[in-house]
Amino acid sequence: MGRITGDRIVLREYRSEDLSALRSWVNDSETTKYLSGAYRRPQTWEQTEEWLSRRLNGDAGGEGFVIADRETMKYIGQCDLMMIDPIARKAEIAIVIAPGHRGKGFGLEAVKLLVSYAFNDMNLNRVWLKCASENTSAVKCYESAGFTVEGRLRNDLFIGGKYQDALIMGILRNF
């Protein structure tokens, strides 16, 4: 897997020196509140090291990239294509932007680059995601990238002590 270069970011391989940047957000409740359940519990340094080691060894599954500043190549966040189905030619997308980098358009640029990669390099037909309906900044980002709401799962998520709807969003190759 090669690097994917955008205007302000590069989607690049993981490096061992990304560990400190990963640790900057894995236990930050504001960053993790809309992520999967694995991130809703505190993680030890060793657990983060083990996760990064799997990624570096190619044992993590899917296609994962660090979102890096184009000039410095420093970690801004990460994005993944998961649950890749080569028969149905589809995959689920996931993204996280580290504290201090949100609200600057890096997420939108990363999503557009990753979707382009999925369609043009992996020959996928559909990219989808599941997003908390109250995560309005993420919903807006995905809609700006061309995703549409395909469905709503009522009270599917329990975040911050209350149930929230989950939106299923998707984008097709012939968008």
C-alpha positions in Angstrom: 0.0 0.0 0.0 1.4 3.3 -1.0 0.9 6.8 0.2 -2.0 9.0 -0.9 -1.2 12.7 -1.2 -3.8 15.4 -0.8 -3.6 19.2 -0.7 -2.7 19.4 3.0 -2.4 15.8 4.2 -0.9 12.5 3.3 -2.5 9.2 4.1 0.6 7.2 5.0 1.8 4.0 6.7 1.9 3.7 10.5 5.2 4.1 12.2 6.5 3.1 15.6 6.9 6.9 16.5 3.1 7.3 16.1 2.6 5.7 19.5 2.8 9.0 21.5 0.3 10.6 19.1 -2.1 7.6 19.5 -1.8 7.9 23.2 -2.8 11.6 23.0 -6.4 10.6 22.3 -7.1 6.9 23.2 -8.1 7.9 26.7 -9.6 11.3 25.8 -13.4 11.0 26.4 -14.2 13.9 23.9 -12.3 12.1 21.1 -13.6 8.6 21.9 -17.2 9.2 22.8 -18.5 8.4 19.3 -16.0 5.6 18.6 -16.6 1.9 19.0 -16.9 0.3 22.4 -13.2 -0.7 22.5 -12.3 2.9 23.0 -14.9 3.7 25.6 -12.7 2.0 28.3 -9.3 3.3 29.4 -6.4 1.7 27.5 -3.1 1.0 29.0 0.1 2.1 27.2 0.8 -1.6 26.6 -2.6 -2.1 24.9 -1.9 0.8 22.6 1.6 -0.6 21.8 0.0 -4.0 21.0 -2.5 -2.4 18.7 0.2 -0.5 16.9 2.4 -3.5 16.7 -0.5 -5.5 14.9 -0.9 -2.6 12.5 2.9 -2.5 11.8 3.0 -6.2 11.3 0.0 -6.3 8.9 -2.1 -8.2 11.4 -4.8 -5.6 12.0 -7.0 -6.4 9.1 -8.5 -3.9 6.6 -6.6 -1.0 5.1 -5.4 1.5 7.6 -3.7 4.8 7.1 -2.3 7.6 9.3 -3.5 11.0 8.4 -0.4 13.1 8.4 0.5 16.7 7.8 1.8 17.0 4.3 4.8 19.2 5.3 5.9 17.5 8.5 4.4 13.9 8.0 3.4 14.1 11.7 0.3 12.2 12.9 -3.0 14.1 12.8 -5.3 11.1 13.0 -6.1 7.9 11.3 -8.6 6.3 8.9 -9.5 2.8 7.9 -11.4 0.7 5.4 -12.7 -2.3 7.4 -15.0 -5.3 6.8 -13.8 -5.3 3.1 -16.0 -7.6 1.1 -14.4 -8.4 -2.3 -17.5 -10.1 -3.6 -20.0 -7.3 -2.9 -17.1 -4.8 -3.5 -17.8 -2.8 -0.3 -16.1 -1.7 2.9 -16.9 0.3 6.0 -15.0 3.5 6.7 -13.8 4.8 10.1 -11.9 7.9 11.0 -10.6 9.7 14.0 -8.9 13.1 14.2 -6.6 13.8 17.2 -7.2 16.7 19.6 -5.9 20.0 18.4 -6.6 19.1 14.7 -10.4 18.9 14.6 -12.5 21.5 12.8 -9.8 22.3 10.3 -11.0 20.2 7.3 -8.5 17.4 7.7 -11.2 14.9 8.2 -13.1 15.9 5.1 -9.9 15.7 3.0 -9.0 12.3 4.5 -12.5 10.9 3.8 -12.4 12.1 0.2 -8.9 10.6 -0.4 -9.9 7.3 1.3 -13.1 7.0 -0.8 -11.2 7.8 -4.0 -8.7 5.1 -3.0 -11.5 2.6 -2.3 -13.2 3.2 -5.7 -10.2 3.8 -8.0 -7.5 1.5 -6.5 -9.5 -1.2 -4.7 -12.3 -1.2 -7.3 -15.0 -1.1 -4.6 -18.6 -0.1 -5.5 -19.8 1.0 -2.0 -18.3 2.6 1.1 -20.5 2.9 4.2 -20.4 3.8 7.8 -22.4 3.9 11.0 -22.5 7.3 12.8 -24.3 8.7 15.9 -27.0 11.0 14.8 -25.9 13.6 17.4 -22.4 13.7 16.0 -23.4 16.5 13.8 -19.9 17.6 12.8 -19.2 14.0 11.5 -22.5 13.8 9.7 -21.8 17.2 8.0 -18.3 16.0 7.0 -19.6 12.8 5.5 -22.4 14.6 3.6 -19.8 17.1 2.3 -17.8 14.1 1.0 -20.9 12.8 -0.9 -22.3 10.3 1.6 -26.1 10.1 2.0 -28.1 8.8 4.9 -29.4 5.4 3.9 -31.1 4.5 7.2 -31.6 5.1 10.9 -31.3 2.6 13.7 -33.4 3.9 16.5 -31.8 3.9 20.0 -28.9 1.8 18.6 -26.1 3.5 20.6 -25.7 4.3 24.3 -23.4 7.4 24.6 -23.1 9.8 27.5 -25.7 8.1 29.5 -28.4 8.1 26.9 -29.6 6.3 23.8 -29.0 7.8 20.4 -30.0 6.9 16.9 -27.3 5.6 14.6 -27.3 6.7 11.0 -26.2 4.4 8.2 -24.5 6.5 5.5 -23.1 5.4 2.2 -21.6 6.5 -1.0 -21.6 4.6 -4.3 -18.9 4.5 -7.0 -21.3 6.0 -9.5 -21.9 9.0 -7.2 
